[in-house]
Amino acid sequence: MRGLIHGQPLGGEIATILVISAALVAVFGPLTMLVYRRKR
């Protein structure tokens, strides 16, 4: 993150953040919809 503030793009760190974000959405998205459907 510090590299981005100083204008130095760090491709590896950006890719890691994108993969982690996609994994969180893939796990919690379906779980959230499942809970939402059960409450209605």
C-alpha positions as CSV (number, residue, x, y, z in Angstrom):
1,M,0.0,0.0,0.0
2,R,2.8,2.4,0.8
3,G,4.2,1.9,-2.7
4,L,1.0,3.0,-4.3
5,I,1.0,6.2,-2.2
6,H,4.5,7.0,-3.4
7,G,3.5,6.3,-7.0
8,Q,5.1,2.9,-7.4
9,P,2.7,0.3,-8.7
10,L,3.2,-3.1,-7.2
11,G,1.5,-5.7,-9.5
12,G,1.9,-8.6,-7.1
13,E,0.2,-6.9,-4.2
14,I,-2.6,-5.6,-6.4
15,A,-3.2,-9.1,-7.8
16,T,-3.2,-10.5,-4.2
17,I,-5.8,-8.0,-3.1
18,L,-8.0,-8.8,-6.1
19,V,-7.8,-12.5,-5.5
20,I,-8.6,-12.2,-1.8
21,S,-11.5,-9.8,-2.6
22,A,-12.9,-12.2,-5.2
23,A,-12.6,-15.1,-2.8
24,L,-14.5,-13.2,-0.1
25,V,-17.3,-12.3,-2.5
26,A,-17.4,-16.0,-3.8
27,V,-17.8,-17.2,-0.2
28,F,-20.0,-14.7,1.5
29,G,-22.2,-13.7,-1.5
30,P,-24.0,-17.0,-1.7
31,L,-24.2,-17.3,2.1
32,T,-25.8,-13.8,2.3
33,M,-28.4,-14.7,-0.4
34,L,-29.2,-17.9,1.3
35,V,-29.9,-16.1,4.6
36,Y,-31.9,-13.4,2.8
37,R,-34.1,-16.0,1.0
38,R,-34.9,-17.8,4.3
39,K,-36.0,-14.6,6.1
40,R,-38.5,-13.7,3.3
